[in-house]
Amino acid sequence: MAGMKDFTITQVVSRDVLTDWFQGLRNFFGMRLRGYEKRINDTLKQMLEEMRLRYRPKWHRISINPLTSGSVMITIYGEGEEIE
């Protein structure tokens, strides 16, 4: 049985020309930016699944940080037992 190990999983969600156009219109009218929300949520779901396949986490945190040009970096970090 392996000991506890720190882990980090990071992905960048970049801009998309078509999504940007539709979300720009929604933003102009003060509506929710559901296209961006869906892309971030889908990526986050994929990353959490990857974490569960690789580790038995004791604890984990999620960090979402904006980057330049409208991209965001999503990081999941924590401590857990690595699944062999």
PyMOL commands that set and color helices and strands:
alter all, ss='L'
color gray80, all
select helices_A, chain A and resi 17-28+34-54+68-70
alter helices_A, ss='H'
color red, helices_A
select strands_A, chain A and resi 4-13+55-66+72-82
alter strands_A, ss='S'
color yellow, strands_A
deselect
rebuild
show_as cartoon
